[in-house]
Amino acid sequence: MARVIFSLCFIAFFFVIVCSNFVEGKTWCVAQAQASDSVMQQTLDRLCGQLDCEEIQPGGSCFDPNTLRNHASYAIDLNFRTNGVCDTSYATPSPTDPCKFLNFLFFV
């Protein structure tokens, strides 16, 4: 019985955490799962040369997890928010916030 209760609590906790990353009616733009590392690096360099990517610098609110794909997703979404561009050659619209850690588990 204790196992069942623990399992249900764990499932409920996981469900709440995952669902908290979704905001109804809002769209973000993130890196496509199949985009190559070289494309992600070029995109990150280009966009952060044009925009303020301070949040993905060490100590920034979106620095962790410190991966190329996560940082590129932040820059891609920042460009989407700033300029309204979501380039579908390397990015895709998403119902999840790229600055939330759990979201990146689904894109890597």
Helices and strands as residue ranges (DSSP letters): H 2-19, E 28-31, H 37-50, G 54-56, H 68-83, E 91-94, H 101-105
